[in-house]
Amino acid sequence: ASTDPDTGETGVPLDRPLVLTFDADVRLDSVTSSTVRVRHGAEEVEGAFDVQGAVVTFVPDGGWPADATIDVTVTTDVTSTAGG
C-alpha cells in the first residue's frame, strides 16, 4: 500500500486524514482497528475508517496529536474483494 502523508513526512496538518492506497479493491469488512493499527506510541489513535475501492481513509477523532510520530501497521487480514 502507498500512504499519504508519506512515511517520515513532517509538518502534516493535524486535521489531515491518513490515506492508504492498495493495489486492489479492499473488502470493507476486513478494515478494522485490529487490521489497520494506527498508534501514537503505545496508544491507539481513535478514529473512523472509510473504504472506497482500493482506498482506505482514516480520520482521527479530534485530529492528530501535535508533534507526534504516528505508526501504522496493516495486517494480512486486510483482504481484497477478489479474496486475496
All heavy atoms as a GROMACS GRO file, in nm:
protein
  604
    1ALA      N    1   0.085  -0.119   0.000
    1ALA     CA    2   0.000   0.000   0.000
    1ALA      C    3   0.088   0.124   0.000
    1ALA      O    4   0.196   0.124   0.058
    1ALA     CB    5  -0.091   0.000   0.122
    2SER      N    6   0.041   0.228  -0.063
    2SER     CA    7   0.110   0.357  -0.053
    2SER      C    8   0.034   0.440   0.050
    2SER      O    9  -0.082   0.413   0.081
    2SER     CB   10   0.112   0.428  -0.188
    2SER     OG   11  -0.018   0.463  -0.229
    3THR      N   12   0.102   0.539   0.106
    3THR     CA   13   0.041   0.621   0.210
    3THR      C   14   0.049   0.769   0.176
    3THR      O   15   0.139   0.814   0.106
    3THR     CB   16   0.111   0.600   0.345
    3THR    OG1   17   0.248   0.643   0.334
    3THR    CG2   18   0.106   0.456   0.390
    4ASP      N   19  -0.049   0.842   0.226
    4ASP     CA   20  -0.048   0.987   0.221
    4ASP      C   21  -0.101   1.034   0.356
    4ASP      O   22  -0.215   1.000   0.390
    4ASP     CB   23  -0.138   1.038   0.108
    4ASP     CG   24  -0.139   1.190   0.103
    4ASP    OD1   25  -0.033   1.251   0.123
    4ASP    OD2   26  -0.247   1.247   0.080
    5PRO      N   27  -0.022   1.101   0.436
    5PRO     CA   28   0.111   1.152   0.408
    5PRO      C   29   0.213   1.039   0.392
    5PRO      O   30   0.193   0.928   0.437
    5PRO     CB   31   0.144   1.239   0.529
    5PRO     CG   32   0.035   1.218   0.628
    5PRO     CD   33  -0.071   1.136   0.567
    6ASP      N   34   0.324   1.074   0.326
    6ASP     CA   35   0.431   0.978   0.304
    6ASP      C   36   0.500   0.941   0.435
    6ASP      O   37   0.500   1.019   0.531
    6ASP     CB   38   0.537   1.037   0.209
    6ASP     CG   39   0.486   1.052   0.068
    6ASP    OD1   40   0.408   0.966   0.023
    6ASP    OD2   41   0.524   1.150   0.002
    7THR      N   42   0.563   0.825   0.436
    7THR     CA   43   0.642   0.782   0.551
    7THR      C   44   0.747   0.888   0.583
    7THR      O   45   0.818   0.934   0.494
    7THR     CB   46   0.710   0.647   0.522
    7THR    OG1   47   0.609   0.551   0.492
    7THR    CG2   48   0.794   0.600   0.639
    8GLY      N   49   0.754   0.928   0.709
    8GLY     CA   50   0.854   1.025   0.753
    8GLY      C   51   0.820   1.170   0.724
    8GLY      O   52   0.897   1.259   0.759
    9GLU      N   53   0.706   1.195   0.662
    9GLU     CA   54   0.668   1.333   0.631
    9GLU      C   55   0.645   1.412   0.759
    9GLU      O   56   0.588   1.361   0.855
    9GLU     CB   57   0.542   1.334   0.545
    9GLU     CG   58   0.505   1.472   0.494
    9GLU     CD   59   0.390   1.469   0.394
    9GLU    OE1   60   0.364   1.364   0.332
    9GLU    OE2   61   0.326   1.573   0.378
   10THR      N   62   0.692   1.535   0.760
   10THR     CA   63   0.675   1.621   0.877
   10THR      C   64   0.589   1.742   0.841
   10THR      O   65   0.565   1.769   0.724
   10THR     CB   66   0.812   1.669   0.931
   10THR    OG1   67   0.878   1.743   0.828
   10THR    CG2   68   0.899   1.552   0.974
   11GLY      N   69   0.543   1.812   0.943
   11GLY     CA   70   0.463   1.931   0.921
   11GLY      C   71   0.324   1.902   0.868
   11GLY      O   72   0.264   1.987   0.802
   12VAL      N   73   0.274   1.784   0.897
   12VAL     CA   74   0.143   1.744   0.847
   12VAL      C   75   0.035   1.816   0.929
   12VAL      O   76   0.039   1.816   1.052
   12VAL     CB   77   0.126   1.591   0.860
   12VAL    CG1   78  -0.014   1.548   0.822
   12VAL    CG2   79   0.230   1.520   0.776
   13PRO      N   80  -0.062   1.879   0.863
   13PRO     CA   81  -0.171   1.945   0.937
   13PRO      C   82  -0.242   1.845   1.028
   13PRO      O   83  -0.261   1.727   0.991
   13PRO     CB   84  -0.265   1.994   0.827
   13PRO     CG   85  -0.178   2.008   0.707
   13PRO     CD   86  -0.076   1.897   0.719
   14LEU      N   87  -0.280   1.888   1.146
   14LEU     CA   88  -0.340   1.799   1.245
   14LEU      C   89  -0.476   1.744   1.204
   14LEU      O   90  -0.522   1.645   1.259
   14LEU     CB   91  -0.351   1.870   1.380
   14LEU     CG   92  -0.219   1.916   1.440
   14LEU    CD1   93  -0.243   1.984   1.575
   14LEU    CD2   94  -0.120   1.802   1.453
   15ASP      N   95  -0.538   1.805   1.103
   15ASP     CA   96  -0.669   1.757   1.058
   15ASP      C   97  -0.662   1.680   0.926
   15ASP      O   98  -0.764   1.645   0.868
   15ASP     CB   99  -0.767   1.873   1.045
   15ASP     CG  100  -0.722   1.977   0.943
   15ASP    OD1  101  -0.606   1.973   0.897
   15ASP    OD2  102  -0.805   2.065   0.909
   16ARG      N  103  -0.541   1.652   0.879
   16ARG     CA  104  -0.524   1.581   0.752
   16ARG      C  105  -0.550   1.432   0.771
   16ARG      O  106  -0.495   1.369   0.860
   16ARG     CB  107  -0.383   1.602   0.701
   16ARG     CG  108  -0.355   1.537   0.566
   16ARG     CD  109  -0.221   1.585   0.516
   16ARG     NE  110  -0.172   1.510   0.403
   16ARG     CZ  111  -0.051   1.527   0.354
   16ARG    NH1  112   0.033   1.614   0.410
   16ARG    NH2  113  -0.011   1.459   0.250
   17PRO      N  114  -0.636   1.372   0.689
   17PRO     CA  115  -0.661   1.228   0.702
   17PRO      C  116  -0.541   1.145   0.654
   17PRO      O  117  -0.457   1.193   0.578
   17PRO     CB  118  -0.783   1.204   0.612
   17PRO     CG  119  -0.779   1.315   0.513
   17PRO     CD  120  -0.716   1.432   0.582
   18LEU      N  121  -0.535   1.023   0.701
   18LEU     CA  122  -0.439   0.925   0.654
   18LEU      C  123  -0.505   0.848   0.540
   18LEU      O  124  -0.618   0.800   0.556
   18LEU     CB  125  -0.402   0.829   0.766
   18LEU     CG  126  -0.325   0.704   0.728
   18LEU    CD1  127  -0.184   0.741   0.680
   18LEU    CD2  128  -0.319   0.607   0.843
   19VAL      N  129  -0.439   0.839   0.426
   19VAL     CA  130  -0.495   0.768   0.311
   19VAL      C  131  -0.401   0.656   0.272
   19VAL      O  132  -0.282   0.679   0.245
   19VAL     CB  133  -0.517   0.864   0.191
   19VAL    CG1  134  -0.575   0.788   0.073
   19VAL    CG2  135  -0.608   0.979   0.231
   20LEU      N  136  -0.454   0.534   0.270
   20LEU     CA  137  -0.379   0.416   0.226
   20LEU      C  138  -0.438   0.372   0.093
   20LEU      O  139  -0.560   0.355   0.082
   20LEU     CB  140  -0.393   0.302   0.328
   20LEU     CG  141  -0.354   0.334   0.471
   20LEU    CD1  142  -0.395   0.221   0.564
   20LEU    CD2  143  -0.205   0.359   0.480
   21THR      N  144  -0.354   0.354  -0.006
   21THR     CA  145  -0.400   0.309  -0.137
   21THR      C  146  -0.340   0.173  -0.166
   21THR      O  147  -0.217   0.156  -0.167
   21THR     CB  148  -0.361   0.409  -0.247
   21THR    OG1  149  -0.414   0.538  -0.212
   21THR    CG2  150  -0.417   0.366  -0.382
   22PHE      N  151  -0.426   0.075  -0.188
   22PHE     CA  152  -0.386  -0.063  -0.213
   22PHE      C  153  -0.385  -0.092  -0.363
   22PHE      O  154  -0.435  -0.012  -0.442
   22PHE     CB  155  -0.480  -0.159  -0.140
   22PHE     CG  156  -0.469  -0.149   0.010
   22PHE    CD1  157  -0.543  -0.055   0.081
   22PHE    CD2  158  -0.384  -0.232   0.081
   22PHE    CE1  159  -0.532  -0.043   0.218
   22PHE    CE2  160  -0.372  -0.223   0.219
   22PHE     CZ  161  -0.446  -0.128   0.287
   23ASP      N  162  -0.332  -0.207  -0.400
   23ASP     CA  163  -0.325  -0.247  -0.540
   23ASP      C  164  -0.459  -0.299  -0.595
   23ASP      O  165  -0.475  -0.312  -0.715
   23ASP     CB  166  -0.219  -0.356  -0.560
   23ASP     CG  167  -0.079  -0.304  -0.533
   23ASP    OD1  168  -0.054  -0.184  -0.553
   23ASP    OD2  169   0.006  -0.384  -0.491
   24ALA      N  170  -0.551  -0.332  -0.504
   24ALA     CA  171  -0.680  -0.387  -0.545
   24ALA      C  172  -0.787  -0.335  -0.449
   24ALA      O  173  -0.756  -0.288  -0.340
   24ALA     CB  174  -0.676  -0.540  -0.542
   25ASP      N  175  -0.914  -0.345  -0.492
   25ASP     CA  176  -1.024  -0.305  -0.406
   25ASP      C  177  -1.022  -0.385  -0.276
   25ASP      O  178  -0.995  -0.506  -0.277
   25ASP     CB  179  -1.158  -0.326  -0.477
   25ASP     CG  180  -1.180  -0.226  -0.590
   25ASP    OD1  181  -1.097  -0.134  -0.606
   25ASP    OD2  182  -1.280  -0.242  -0.661
   26VAL      N  183  -1.051  -0.318  -0.166
   26VAL     CA  184  -1.044  -0.377  -0.033
   26VAL      C  185  -1.184  -0.410   0.016
   26VAL      O  186  -1.278  -0.332  -0.004
   26VAL     CB  187  -0.975  -0.278   0.064
   26VAL    CG1  188  -0.976  -0.330   0.206
   26VAL    CG2  189  -0.834  -0.249   0.018
   27ARG      N  190  -1.197  -0.527   0.082
   27ARG     CA  191  -1.326  -0.564   0.143
   27ARG      C  192  -1.350  -0.474   0.263
   27ARG      O  193  -1.268  -0.466   0.354
   27ARG     CB  194  -1.324  -0.710   0.188
   27ARG     CG  195  -1.337  -0.807   0.074
   27ARG     CD  196  -1.347  -0.949   0.120
   27ARG     NE  197  -1.435  -0.962   0.236
   27ARG     CZ  198  -1.426  -1.062   0.324
   27ARG    NH1  199  -1.333  -1.154   0.311
   27ARG    NH2  200  -1.509  -1.067   0.424
   28LEU      N  201  -1.463  -0.408   0.265
   28LEU     CA  202  -1.500  -0.317   0.372
   28LEU      C  203  -1.491  -0.385   0.508
   28LEU      O  204  -1.437  -0.328   0.604
   28LEU     CB  205  -1.641  -0.263   0.348
   28LEU     CG  206  -1.701  -0.175   0.456
   28LEU    CD1  207  -1.619  -0.049   0.475
   28LEU    CD2  208  -1.845  -0.142   0.424
   29ASP      N  209  -1.544  -0.507   0.518
   29ASP     CA  210  -1.547  -0.574   0.649
   29ASP      C  211  -1.411  -0.623   0.696
   29ASP      O  212  -1.397  -0.669   0.809
   29ASP     CB  213  -1.648  -0.689   0.648
   29ASP     CG  214  -1.612  -0.801   0.550
   29ASP    OD1  215  -1.520  -0.784   0.469
   29ASP    OD2  216  -1.680  -0.905   0.554
   30SER      N  217  -1.307  -0.610   0.613
   30SER     CA  218  -1.173  -0.652   0.657
   30SER      C  219  -1.093  -0.536   0.716
   30SER      O  220  -0.983  -0.558   0.767
   30SER     CB  221  -1.096  -0.716   0.540
   30SER     OG  222  -1.052  -0.619   0.446
   31VAL      N  223  -1.148  -0.416   0.714
   31VAL     CA  224  -1.078  -0.298   0.767
   31VAL      C  225  -1.137  -0.263   0.903
   31VAL      O  226  -1.252  -0.219   0.913
   31VAL     CB  227  -1.088  -0.179   0.670
   31VAL    CG1  228  -1.023  -0.056   0.730
   31VAL    CG2  229  -1.025  -0.212   0.536
   32THR      N  230  -1.058  -0.287   1.007
   32THR     CA  231  -1.097  -0.256   1.145
   32THR      C  232  -0.976  -0.198   1.218
   32THR      O  233  -0.864  -0.200   1.165
   32THR     CB  234  -1.143  -0.382   1.219
   32THR    OG1  235  -1.030  -0.468   1.239
   32THR    CG2  236  -1.254  -0.458   1.144
   33SER      N  237  -0.996  -0.154   1.340
   33SER     CA  238  -0.884  -0.104   1.419
   33SER      C  239  -0.786  -0.215   1.456
   33SER      O  240  -0.674  -0.188   1.498
   33SER     CB  241  -0.934  -0.032   1.544
   33SER     OG  242  -1.007  -0.121   1.626
   34SER      N  243  -0.827  -0.341   1.439
   34SER     CA  244  -0.736  -0.454   1.464
   34SER      C  245  -0.653  -0.490   1.341
   34SER      O  246  -0.544  -0.544   1.354
   34SER     CB  247  -0.815  -0.578   1.508
   34SER     OG  248  -0.879  -0.553   1.630
   35THR      N  249  -0.704  -0.461   1.222
   35THR     CA  250  -0.632  -0.497   1.099
   35THR      C  251  -0.553  -0.380   1.041
   35THR      O  252  -0.458  -0.400   0.968
   35THR     CB  253  -0.728  -0.552   0.992
   35THR    OG1  254  -0.824  -0.451   0.959
   35THR    CG2  255  -0.798  -0.678   1.040
   36VAL      N  256  -0.596  -0.258   1.072
   36VAL     CA  257  -0.520  -0.138   1.037
   36VAL      C  258  -0.498  -0.065   1.169
   36VAL      O  259  -0.587   0.002   1.221
   36VAL     CB  260  -0.594  -0.048   0.936
   36VAL    CG1  261  -0.510   0.076   0.903
   36VAL    CG2  262  -0.626  -0.125   0.808
   37ARG      N  263  -0.379  -0.083   1.224
   37ARG     CA  264  -0.348  -0.027   1.356
   37ARG      C  265  -0.283   0.109   1.339
   37ARG      O  266  -0.180   0.121   1.274
   37ARG     CB  267  -0.257  -0.121   1.432
   37ARG     CG  268  -0.321  -0.256   1.459
   37ARG     CD  269  -0.228  -0.346   1.539
   37ARG     NE  270  -0.279  -0.482   1.537
   37ARG     CZ  271  -0.212  -0.586   1.490
   37ARG    NH1  272  -0.090  -0.571   1.445
   37ARG    NH2  273  -0.266  -0.705   1.491
   38VAL      N  274  -0.344   0.209   1.399
   38VAL     CA  275  -0.292   0.346   1.394
   38VAL      C  276  -0.258   0.383   1.539
   38VAL      O  277  -0.346   0.387   1.624
   38VAL     CB  278  -0.396   0.444   1.335
   38VAL    CG1  279  -0.338   0.584   1.326
   38VAL    CG2  280  -0.442   0.396   1.198
   39ARG      N  281  -0.128   0.406   1.564
   39ARG     CA  282  -0.083   0.427   1.702
   39ARG      C  283   0.005   0.550   1.715
   39ARG      O  284   0.079   0.586   1.625
   39ARG     CB  285  -0.004   0.306   1.749
   39ARG     CG  286  -0.083   0.176   1.740
   39ARG     CD  287  -0.048   0.084   1.852
   39ARG     NE  288  -0.110  -0.046   1.844
   39ARG     CZ  289  -0.235  -0.073   1.877
   39ARG    NH1  290  -0.313   0.022   1.916
   39ARG    NH2  291  -0.283  -0.195   1.869
   40HIS      N  292  -0.005   0.610   1.832
   40HIS     CA  293   0.085   0.717   1.876
   40HIS      C  294   0.153   0.659   1.998
   40HIS      O  295   0.092   0.650   2.105
   40HIS     CB  296   0.007   0.844   1.908
   40HIS     CG  297   0.088   0.949   1.973
   40HIS    ND1  298   0.052   1.009   2.090
   40HIS    CD2  299   0.206   1.006   1.936
   40HIS    CE1  300   0.144   1.098   2.124
   40HIS    NE2  301   0.238   1.097   2.032
   41GLY      N  302   0.279   0.613   1.981
   41GLY     CA  303   0.344   0.539   2.089
   41GLY      C  304   0.270   0.409   2.110
   41GLY      O  305   0.238   0.338   2.015
   42ALA      N  306   0.237   0.379   2.235
   42ALA     CA  307   0.164   0.256   2.267
   42ALA      C  308   0.012   0.274   2.260
   42ALA      O  309  -0.062   0.178   2.273
   42ALA     CB  310   0.204   0.207   2.406
   43GLU      N  311  -0.032   0.398   2.239
   43GLU     CA  312  -0.175   0.429   2.241
   43GLU      C  313  -0.238   0.420   2.102
   43GLU      O  314  -0.183   0.474   2.006
   43GLU     CB  315  -0.198   0.570   2.296
   43GLU     CG  316  -0.149   0.590   2.438
   43GLU     CD  317  -0.227   0.508   2.538
   43GLU    OE1  318  -0.351   0.499   2.524
   43GLU    OE2  319  -0.164   0.452   2.630
   44GLU      N  320  -0.353   0.356   2.096
   44GLU     CA  321  -0.429   0.353   1.971
   44GLU      C  322  -0.489   0.490   1.946
   44GLU      O  323  -0.540   0.555   2.037
   44GLU     CB  324  -0.540   0.249   1.982
   44GLU     CG  325  -0.627   0.238   1.859
   44GLU     CD  326  -0.734   0.132   1.871
   44GLU    OE1  327  -0.719   0.039   1.952
   44GLU    OE2  328  -0.833   0.144   1.798
   45VAL      N  329  -0.481   0.536   1.822
   45VAL     CA  330  -0.546   0.662   1.783
   45VAL      C  331  -0.689   0.628   1.745
   45VAL      O  332  -0.713   0.546   1.656
   45VAL     CB  333  -0.472   0.729   1.665
   45VAL    CG1  334  -0.545   0.856   1.623
   45VAL    CG2  335  -0.327   0.760   1.702
   46GLU      N  336  -0.784   0.688   1.813
   46GLU     CA  337  -0.926   0.665   1.784
   46GLU      C  338  -0.964   0.742   1.660
   46GLU      O  339  -0.918   0.855   1.638
   46GLU     CB  340  -1.011   0.710   1.902
   46GLU     CG  341  -0.982   0.638   2.032
   46GLU     CD  342  -1.026   0.492   2.031
   46GLU    OE1  343  -1.125   0.461   1.961
   46GLU    OE2  344  -0.961   0.411   2.098
   47GLY      N  345  -1.049   0.682   1.578
   47GLY     CA  346  -1.094   0.749   1.458
   47GLY      C  347  -1.185   0.660   1.376
   47GLY      O  348  -1.227   0.554   1.421
   48ALA      N  349  -1.212   0.704   1.254
   48ALA     CA  350  -1.305   0.633   1.167
   48ALA      C  351  -1.239   0.599   1.035
   48ALA      O  352  -1.160   0.678   0.981
   48ALA     CB  353  -1.428   0.720   1.141
   49PHE      N  354  -1.272   0.480   0.984
   49PHE     CA  355  -1.224   0.434   0.854
   49PHE      C  356  -1.333   0.451   0.750
   49PHE      O  357  -1.451   0.433   0.778
   49PHE     CB  358  -1.186   0.285   0.859
   49PHE     CG  359  -1.065   0.256   0.941
   49PHE    CD1  360  -1.077   0.206   1.069
   49PHE    CD2  361  -0.938   0.275   0.889
   49PHE    CE1  362  -0.965   0.177   1.146
   49PHE    CE2  363  -0.826   0.247   0.964
   49PHE     CZ  364  -0.839   0.198   1.093
   50ASP      N  365  -1.291   0.483   0.629
   50ASP     CA  366  -1.380   0.485   0.513
   50ASP      C  367  -1.311   0.407   0.403
   50ASP      O  368  -1.192   0.429   0.377
   50ASP     CB  369  -1.407   0.629   0.468
   50ASP     CG  370  -1.499   0.634   0.348
   50ASP    OD1  371  -1.612   0.582   0.357
   50ASP    OD2  372  -1.457   0.687   0.243
   51VAL      N  373  -1.382   0.313   0.342
   51VAL     CA  374  -1.325   0.231   0.235
   51VAL      C  375  -1.400   0.261   0.106
   51VAL      O  376  -1.523   0.248   0.100
   51VAL     CB  377  -1.335   0.081   0.268
   51VAL    CG1  378  -1.280  -0.004   0.156
   51VAL    CG2  379  -1.264   0.050   0.400
   52GLN      N  380  -1.325   0.302   0.004
   52GLN     CA  381  -1.380   0.329  -0.128
   52GLN      C  382  -1.290   0.259  -0.229
   52GLN      O  383  -1.185   0.312  -0.265
   52GLN     CB  384  -1.385   0.479  -0.156
   52GLN     CG  385  -1.471   0.558  -0.061
   52GLN     CD  386  -1.619   0.527  -0.076
   52GLN    OE1  387  -1.669   0.505  -0.187
   52GLN    NE2  388  -1.688   0.520   0.035
   53GLY      N  389  -1.330   0.139  -0.270
   53GLY     CA  390  -1.248   0.063  -0.365
   53GLY      C  391  -1.114   0.025  -0.304
   53GLY      O  392  -1.109  -0.041  -0.201
   54ALA      N  393  -1.006   0.070  -0.365
   54ALA     CA  394  -0.871   0.038  -0.318
   54ALA      C  395  -0.816   0.142  -0.219
   54ALA      O  396  -0.702   0.132  -0.176
   54ALA     CB  397  -0.776   0.026  -0.437
   55VAL      N  398  -0.899   0.240  -0.184
   55VAL     CA  399  -0.853   0.350  -0.097
   55VAL      C  400  -0.919   0.340   0.040
   55VAL      O  401  -1.042   0.335   0.051
   55VAL     CB  402  -0.884   0.487  -0.161
   55VAL    CG1  403  -0.841   0.600  -0.069
   55VAL    CG2  404  -0.815   0.499  -0.297
   56VAL      N  405  -0.835   0.336   0.143
   56VAL     CA  406  -0.882   0.336   0.282
   56VAL      C  407  -0.838   0.468   0.344
   56VAL      O  408  -0.719   0.502   0.342
   56VAL     CB  409  -0.823   0.218   0.361
   56VAL    CG1  410  -0.863   0.226   0.508
   56VAL    CG2  411  -0.866   0.085   0.300
   57THR      N  412  -0.935   0.542   0.397
   57THR     CA  413  -0.906   0.670   0.460
   57THR      C  414  -0.936   0.658   0.609
   57THR      O  415  -1.038   0.602   0.648
   57THR     CB  416  -0.994   0.782   0.399
   57THR    OG1  417  -0.969   0.786   0.258
   57THR    CG2  418  -0.963   0.917   0.460
   58PHE      N  419  -0.842   0.709   0.690
   58PHE     CA  420  -0.860   0.713   0.835
   58PHE      C  421  -0.860   0.858   0.880
   58PHE      O  422  -0.767   0.933   0.849
   58PHE     CB  423  -0.747   0.637   0.905
   58PHE     CG  424  -0.755   0.643   1.056
   58PHE    CD1  425  -0.840   0.559   1.124
   58PHE    CD2  426  -0.678   0.732   1.127
   58PHE    CE1  427  -0.849   0.564   1.263
   58PHE    CE2  428  -0.685   0.739   1.265
   58PHE     CZ  429  -0.771   0.655   1.334
   59VAL      N  430  -0.965   0.896   0.952
   59VAL     CA  431  -0.974   1.031   1.007
   59VAL      C  432  -0.972   1.018   1.159
   59VAL      O  433  -1.062   0.957   1.218
   59VAL     CB  434  -1.103   1.102   0.961
   59VAL    CG1  435  -1.114   1.240   1.023
   59VAL    CG2  436  -1.107   1.111   0.809
   60PRO      N  437  -0.869   1.074   1.224
   60PRO     CA  438  -0.861   1.063   1.369
   60PRO      C  439  -0.965   1.151   1.438
   60PRO      O  440  -0.994   1.262   1.392
   60PRO     CB  441  -0.719   1.112   1.401
   60PRO     CG  442  -0.686   1.205   1.289
   60PRO     CD  443  -0.757   1.150   1.168
   61ASP      N  444  -1.022   1.099   1.546
   61ASP     CA  445  -1.116   1.178   1.626
   61ASP      C  446  -1.040   1.296   1.686
   61ASP      O  447  -0.940   1.277   1.755
   61ASP     CB  448  -1.175   1.095   1.739
   61ASP     CG  449  -1.266   0.984   1.691
   61ASP    OD1  450  -1.309   0.988   1.574
   61ASP    OD2  451  -1.293   0.892   1.770
   62GLY      N  452  -1.081   1.417   1.658
   62GLY     CA  453  -1.018   1.535   1.718
   62GLY      C  454  -0.883   1.572   1.659
   62GLY      O  455  -0.813   1.655   1.715
   63GLY      N  456  -0.844   1.512   1.550
   63GLY     CA  457  -0.716   1.544   1.487
   63GLY      C  458  -0.600   1.464   1.546
   63GLY      O  459  -0.615   1.392   1.643
   64TRP      N  460  -0.486   1.479   1.483
   64TRP     CA  461  -0.364   1.409   1.527
   64TRP      C  462  -0.304   1.480   1.648
   64TRP      O  463  -0.315   1.602   1.659
   64TRP     CB  464  -0.261   1.406   1.415
   64TRP     CG  465  -0.305   1.336   1.292
   64TRP    CD1  466  -0.338   1.393   1.174
   64TRP    CD2  467  -0.323   1.196   1.275
   64TRP    NE1  468  -0.376   1.298   1.083
   64TRP    CE2  469  -0.368   1.174   1.143
   64TRP    CE3  470  -0.308   1.085   1.358
   64TRP    CZ2  471  -0.395   1.049   1.092
   64TRP    CZ3  472  -0.334   0.960   1.308
   64TRP    CH2  473  -0.377   0.941   1.176
   65PRO      N  474  -0.235   1.405   1.735
   65PRO     CA  475  -0.162   1.472   1.844
   65PRO      C  476  -0.052   1.560   1.785
   65PRO      O  477   0.012   1.523   1.686
   65PRO     CB  478  -0.101   1.356   1.923
   65PRO     CG  479  -0.175   1.232   1.880
   65PRO     CD  480  -0.224   1.260   1.741
   66ALA      N  481  -0.030   1.676   1.844
   66ALA     CA  482   0.073   1.768   1.796
   66ALA      C  483   0.212   1.707   1.816
   66ALA      O  484   0.236   1.637   1.914
   66ALA     CB  485   0.062   1.901   1.869
   67ASP      N  486   0.302   1.735   1.720
   67ASP     CA  487   0.442   1.690   1.728
   67ASP      C  488   0.455   1.542   1.757
   67ASP      O  489   0.538   1.501   1.838
   67ASP     CB  490   0.520   1.772   1.833
   67ASP     CG  491   0.526   1.918   1.795
   67ASP    OD1  492   0.546   1.948   1.675
   67ASP    OD2  493   0.510   2.003   1.884
   68ALA      N  494   0.372   1.461   1.693
   68ALA     CA  495   0.370   1.318   1.721
   68ALA      C  496   0.420   1.238   1.602
   68ALA      O  497   0.404   1.278   1.486
   68ALA     CB  498   0.228   1.273   1.756
   69THR      N  499   0.478   1.124   1.632
   69THR     CA  500   0.508   1.025   1.530
   69THR      C  501   0.396   0.922   1.535
   69THR      O  502   0.365   0.869   1.642
   69THR     CB  503   0.644   0.957   1.557
   69THR    OG1  504   0.746   1.056   1.552
   69THR    CG2  505   0.672   0.848   1.454
   70ILE      N  506   0.336   0.896   1.420
   70ILE     CA  507   0.225   0.802   1.411
   70ILE      C  508   0.274   0.676   1.341
   70ILE      O  509   0.338   0.684   1.236
   70ILE     CB  510   0.107   0.862   1.333
   70ILE    CG1  511   0.060   0.993   1.398
   70ILE    CG2  512  -0.007   0.763   1.320
   70ILE    CD1  513   0.010   0.980   1.539
   71ASP      N  514   0.248   0.560   1.401
   71ASP     CA  515   0.283   0.432   1.342
   71ASP      C  516   0.158   0.366   1.287
   71ASP      O  517   0.056   0.360   1.356
   71ASP     CB  518   0.348   0.340   1.445
   71ASP     CG  519   0.481   0.393   1.495
   71ASP    OD1  520   0.566   0.424   1.410
   71ASP    OD2  521   0.498   0.405   1.617
   72VAL      N  522   0.167   0.316   1.164
   72VAL     CA  523   0.054   0.248   1.100
   72VAL      C  524   0.100   0.109   1.062
   72VAL      O  525   0.202   0.092   0.996
   72VAL     CB  526   0.006   0.324   0.975
   72VAL    CG1  527  -0.109   0.250   0.909
   72VAL    CG2  528  -0.033   0.466   1.010
   73THR      N  529   0.024   0.009   1.105
   73THR     CA  530   0.051  -0.129   1.071
   73THR      C  531  -0.072  -0.188   1.003
   73THR      O  532  -0.182  -0.179   1.057
   73THR     CB  533   0.083  -0.212   1.197
   73THR    OG1  534   0.193  -0.152   1.265
   73THR    CG2  535   0.117  -0.356   1.161
   74VAL      N  536  -0.053  -0.245   0.886
   74VAL     CA  537  -0.162  -0.312   0.814
   74VAL      C  538  -0.133  -0.461   0.818
   74VAL      O  539  -0.027  -0.506   0.773
   74VAL     CB  540  -0.170  -0.262   0.668
   74VAL    CG1  541  -0.283  -0.335   0.594
   74VAL    CG2  542  -0.190  -0.112   0.663
   75THR      N  543  -0.226  -0.538   0.873
   75THR     CA  544  -0.206  -0.683   0.882
   75THR      C  545  -0.251  -0.752   0.754
   75THR      O  546  -0.319  -0.693   0.670
   75THR     CB  547  -0.284  -0.742   1.001
   75THR    OG1  548  -0.424  -0.742   0.971
   75THR    CG2  549  -0.256  -0.666   1.130
   76THR      N  550  -0.216  -0.878   0.744
   76THR     CA  551  -0.256  -0.957   0.627
   76THR      C  552  -0.406  -0.991   0.630
   76THR      O  553  -0.456  -1.050   0.534
   76THR     CB  554  -0.174  -1.086   0.618
   76THR    OG1  555  -0.188  -1.159   0.739
   76THR    CG2  556  -0.026  -1.056   0.594
   77ASP      N  557  -0.475  -0.952   0.736
   77ASP     CA  558  -0.620  -0.976   0.743
   77ASP      C  559  -0.699  -0.874   0.662
   77ASP      O  560  -0.819  -0.889   0.646
   77ASP     CB  561  -0.665  -0.975   0.889
   77ASP     CG  562  -0.607  -1.092   0.966
   77ASP    OD1  563  -0.598  -1.203   0.909
   77ASP    OD2  564  -0.570  -1.073   1.083
   78VAL      N  565  -0.633  -0.768   0.612
   78VAL     CA  566  -0.699  -0.677   0.518
   78VAL      C  567  -0.696  -0.748   0.384
   78VAL      O  568  -0.589  -0.779   0.331
   78VAL     CB  569  -0.627  -0.541   0.511
   78VAL    CG1  570  -0.689  -0.455   0.401
   78VAL    CG2  571  -0.633  -0.470   0.645
   79THR      N  572  -0.814  -0.776   0.329
   79THR     CA  573  -0.821  -0.856   0.208
   79THR      C  574  -0.892  -0.781   0.095
   79THR      O  575  -0.968  -0.688   0.118
   79THR     CB  576  -0.896  -0.989   0.233
   79THR    OG1  577  -1.025  -0.960   0.287
   79THR    CG2  578  -0.817  -1.076   0.331
   80SER      N  579  -0.865  -0.826  -0.025
   80SER     CA  580  -0.925  -0.764  -0.143
   80SER      C  581  -1.062  -0.825  -0.169
   80SER      O  582  -1.095  -0.933  -0.119
   80SER     CB  583  -0.836  -0.784  -0.265
   80SER     OG  584  -0.841  -0.917  -0.310
   81THR      N  585  -1.139  -0.757  -0.250
   81THR     CA  586  -1.270  -0.809  -0.287
   81THR      C  587  -1.257  -0.935  -0.371
   81THR      O  588  -1.351  -1.012  -0.383
   81THR     CB  589  -1.352  -0.703  -0.363
   81THR    OG1  590  -1.277  -0.659  -0.475
   81THR    CG2  591  -1.385  -0.586  -0.272
   82ALA      N  592  -1.137  -0.956  -0.427
   82ALA     CA  593  -1.112  -1.078  -0.505
   82ALA      C  594  -1.074  -1.195  -0.415
   82ALA      O  595  -1.052  -1.305  -0.463
   82ALA     CB  596  -1.002  -1.053  -0.608
   83GLY      N  597  -1.062  -1.169  -0.283
   83GLY     CA  598  -1.035  -1.275  -0.188
   83GLY      C  599  -0.890  -1.289  -0.148
   83GLY      O  600  -0.854  -1.378  -0.072
   84GLY      N  601  -0.801  -1.202  -0.196
   84GLY     CA  602  -0.660  -1.216  -0.162
   84GLY      C  603  -0.612  -1.114  -0.066
   84GLY      O  604  -0.677  -1.027  -0.021
   0.00000   0.00000   0.00000
